[in-house]
Each structure stands twice: as C-alpha cells, then as structure tokens.
Amino acid sequence: MFGGLGSLPGAFIASLLIGLIQTFAVALNGSLASVFGPLDPSLGPSPLTDIWNVTIAQIAPILPYVLLVLVLIFRPMGLLGTRES
C-alpha cells in the first residue's frame, strides 16, 4: 500500500525509505525538546513536560505508521502508483 498497489519498484523504494528513516531515528540521540527548542514549555507547569523528554529513538517504532498516514493523505495511490481511469 505504501509504494503503490501492484508496483514492485514502489514497494522496494518504500521499504528502503522505511528502513532508513527508522535506522536514523534510532541512531539520533536527542529529545523532542532539542528538536523543537523554541517551543519549550518549561516556562510553567504543563502536562506536556513529560512529552518533551521523549527521545527520537523512543518514537522510532511509530515513524513508519506516521509515514504511511502521510503518504495516504498526500499520495493515496502510493509512492509510484498510477491512477486508474
């Protein structure tokens, strides 16, 4: 579904893309606070303070699903899929 239904090159590119994104996310050693520094909610007590301490490596397992949702929103036919008329 990610690369396009019936598209072998699309499936191959999608698998490489998912593997690279997940590998780089695990290799990064930073938290969301370091990525989104100017939006730091440390000015006062907030329920989001625990979320800012989550590292990028901890959210790496959900990144393929986020990428899948983004592809379905912006390219519903897949990465290399074609529209059927």
Secondary structure as the mmCIF struct_conf table of DSSP 4:
data_model
#
loop_
_struct_conf.conf_type_id
_struct_conf.id
_struct_conf.beg_label_comp_id
_struct_conf.beg_label_asym_id
_struct_conf.beg_label_seq_id
_struct_conf.end_label_comp_id
_struct_conf.end_label_asym_id
_struct_conf.end_label_seq_id
BEND BEND1 GLY A 3 GLY A 3
TURN_TY1_P TURN_TY1_P1 LEU A 5 GLY A 6
HELX_RH_AL_P HELX_RH_AL_P1 LEU A 8 ALA A 27
STRN STRN1 SER A 31 SER A 31
HELX_RH_AL_P HELX_RH_AL_P2 LEU A 32 VAL A 35
TURN_TY1_P TURN_TY1_P2 PHE A 36 PHE A 36
HELX_RH_3T_P HELX_RH_3T_P1 GLY A 37 LEU A 39
TURN_TY1_P TURN_TY1_P3 SER A 42 LEU A 43
BEND BEND2 GLY A 44 GLY A 44
TURN_TY1_P TURN_TY1_P4 PRO A 47 LEU A 48
HELX_RH_AL_P HELX_RH_AL_P3 THR A 49 TRP A 52
TURN_TY1_P TURN_TY1_P5 ASN A 53 ASN A 53
STRN STRN2 THR A 55 THR A 55
TURN_TY1_P TURN_TY1_P6 ILE A 56 GLN A 58
BEND BEND3 ILE A 59 ILE A 59
HELX_RH_3T_P HELX_RH_3T_P2 ALA A 60 ILE A 62
HELX_RH_AL_P HELX_RH_AL_P4 LEU A 63 PHE A 74
TURN_TY1_P TURN_TY1_P7 PRO A 76 MET A 77
BEND BEND4 LEU A 79 LEU A 80
#
